[in-house]
């Protein structure tokens, strides 16, 4: 694995961890996510469109 591939792997790993922390917002039996929460999750999914490593990422702010 090249350094660039490792960097994107680590970025996706952290992104997935942050998404997993908020999965309960969108579970089918609760489904009470606010627009801000949904926007946060979308921003996390879109993070690899601009960032290529943990060093150049700007993480979105997690809503309460």
C-alpha positions in Angstrom: 0.0 0.0 0.0 1.4 3.4 -1.0 1.6 6.3 1.4 -1.3 8.0 -0.5 -3.4 4.9 -0.2 -2.7 4.6 3.5 -3.6 8.3 4.1 -7.0 7.9 2.4 -7.5 4.6 4.2 -6.9 6.4 7.6 -9.2 9.3 6.6 -12.0 6.9 5.7 -11.4 4.9 8.9 -11.9 8.1 11.0 -14.8 9.2 8.9 -16.5 5.8 9.4 -15.9 6.0 13.1 -17.6 9.4 13.3 -20.5 8.2 11.2 -20.9 5.1 13.5 -21.1 7.4 16.5 -24.3 9.0 15.0 -25.9 6.0 13.5 -28.5 6.0 16.3 -29.8 9.3 14.9 -31.1 7.6 11.8 -32.1 4.1 12.9 -35.4 3.1 11.5 -37.0 2.6 14.9 -36.1 6.1 16.1 -35.6 8.2 12.9 -35.7 11.5 14.7 -32.6 13.1 13.1 -32.7 16.9 12.7 -31.7 18.6 9.5 -28.4 19.6 11.1 -27.7 16.0 12.1 -28.5 14.8 8.5 -26.3 17.6 7.1 -23.4 16.6 9.4 -23.6 12.9 8.3 -23.7 14.0 4.6 -20.7 16.2 5.2 -18.8 13.2 6.7 -19.7 11.1 3.7 -18.5 13.8 1.3 -15.2 14.4 3.2 -13.1 12.3 0.7 -14.2 14.5 -2.2 -11.8 17.2 -1.0 -9.5 15.8 1.6 -6.8 13.2 0.9 -5.4 12.6 4.4 -6.0 13.3 8.1 -3.5 16.2 7.7 -5.6 18.2 5.3 -9.2 17.5 6.5 -11.6 20.0 8.0 -14.1 18.0 10.0 -17.6 19.3 10.2 -18.9 20.3 13.6 -21.1 17.7 15.2 -24.5 19.1 16.2 -26.1 18.2 19.5 
